[in-house]
């Protein structure tokens, strides 16, 4: 039987703090969502000035990344490359800004960010997702 790390509230708080710090350093009003490996929400924080819709989008980016075991940008790249069938995939958003949390080679969750430019969302998400390593 294999074993796998799981996110506790301690790690979730660390991830949220690292992502928040990255966003605040650049004065970016974003929403940060953290999910477990099944895409279930563990934390959500919407920074002051961020649009309400970003809470939904950030959560879907995180869910996409966790369930797909890759950055959500990979789906955006596939669609832009002509694989339009991915537009109908259930529970997926093909927007950049979802990043998996990987520990010992296994995806244990993901961070999704929404509120600024796509590459900036991804930058904030990566700051959170990589803080455990």
Secondary structure, DSSP 8 states (H G I E B T S, - for coil): --------HHHHHHHHHHHHHHHHHTT---EEEEEETTS-EEEEEE-TT--THHHHHHHHHHHHHHHHTS-THHHHHHHHTT-GGGGG-TT----S-EEEEEETTEEEEEEEEESS-HHHHHHHHHHHHTTT-
